[in-house]
Amino acid sequence: MATVNLKVGGMSCEMCVGHVTRALLSVDGVVSAKVDLEGGSAVVVTEDEPSRVAELIDAVTEEGYEAEEAS
């Protein structure tokens, strides 16, 4: 298991959180996704190494939000 931390921008309500969560969970290998509206972040647990970061970011941006790997 690996944990990926993302910064997520453009969320303004709980519906946004739902969209981002569903987008992250749709990526193959994602076990769980916890999205924080106030913190503008997401913590994603994947089955394998965090090589899926690009896929996670793409899934979020396809929903219309901004995402990048948190340092």
Secondary structure as GFF3:
##gff-version 3
##sequence-region A 1 71
A	DSSP	beta_strand	2	9	.	.	.	ID=ss1
A	DSSP	alpha_helix	14	25	.	.	.	ID=ss2
A	DSSP	beta_strand	30	36	.	.	.	ID=ss3
A	DSSP	beta_strand	41	46	.	.	.	ID=ss4
A	DSSP	three_ten_helix	50	52	.	.	.	ID=ss5
A	DSSP	alpha_helix	53	62	.	.	.	ID=ss6
A	DSSP	beta_strand	66	69	.	.	.	ID=ss7
###
